């Protein structure tokens, strides 16, 4: 928007309400959307997008393989904080 000098839309209380059905509902959906986003792929570079996507696909696989999903989340996510 800045490079093309686009005007910002008017402010509102719920900016994503109209697009809520279009937002990815899972990490897998988000990765697919990321791979399809030419602007982000161009900005970050395709090698980075591919590397990031591979890491996140491995995360999905570990989650799906976990018998105890809550324990997996504690180990994988909460341990980082």
MIKOL-134262 format. One line per 2 residues: their letters; for each residue x, y, z of C-alpha. Coordinates in steps of 0.001 Angstrom, whole numbers, plus 500000, padded with zeros to 6 digits. Layout:
A = X/Y/Z; ... .
This chain:
XX = 500000/500000/500000; 502796/502427/500844 .
XX = 504691/501814/497604; 501498/502261/495594 .
XX = 500424/505236/497752; 497054/503704/498619 .
XX = 494802/505424/501136; 494077/503618/504375 .
XX = 490511/502384/504850; 488329/504082/507460 .
XX = 488789/502939/511063; 486287/500489/512525 .
XX = 485751/498416/515684; 485817/495008/513973 .
XX = 488256/495229/511057; 488322/491488/510318 .
XX = 484649/490624/510776; 483850/490730/507068 .
XX = 486860/488570/506210; 486574/486081/509081 .
XX = 485343/483297/506824; 488371/483834/504563 .
XX = 491014/483584/507309; 492858/480247/507591 .
XX = 491345/478018/510259; 494428/475860/510823 .
XX = 498188/475987/510556; 498026/473815/507429 .
XX = 495564/476238/505817; 497760/479182/506813 .
XX = 500821/477576/505230; 498899/476985/502037 .
XX = 497811/480630/502013; 501389/481742/502690 .
XX = 502730/479699/499777; 500070/481256/497515 .
XX = 500767/484844/498626; 503032/486271/495950 .
XX = 503655/489495/497884; 504951/487692/500976 .
XX = 506941/485185/498923; 508553/488065/497079 .
XX = 509217/490103/500227; 510698/487259/502286 .
XX = 512141/485281/499390; 510978/481854/498271 .
XX = 513846/479992/500020; 512798/481440/503396 .
XX = 509101/480685/502779; 509948/477099/501819 .
XX = 512184/476647/504888; 509604/478149/507261 .
XX = 506831/476037/505716; 508869/472850/506109 .
XX = 509481/473591/509802; 505769/474201/510359 .
XX = 504802/471031/508437; 507069/469069/510770 .
XX = 505333/470741/513721; 501955/469643/512322 .
XX = 503231/466086/511915; 504535/465977/515518 .
XX = 501202/467294/516798; 499203/464752/514792 .
XX = 501463/461917/515987; 501142/462893/519665 .
XX = 498816/460711/521692; 498318/463409/524317 .
XX = 497766/466677/522436; 497669/468800/525615 .
XX = 500987/467387/526809; 502455/468008/523363 .
XX = 501358/471650/523517; 502922/472045/526948 .
XX = 506219/470617/525740; 506362/472277/522319 .
XX = 504773/475657/522941; 504802/476547/526615 .
XX = 508408/475456/527131; 509476/478356/524880 .
X = 508102/480877/527348 .
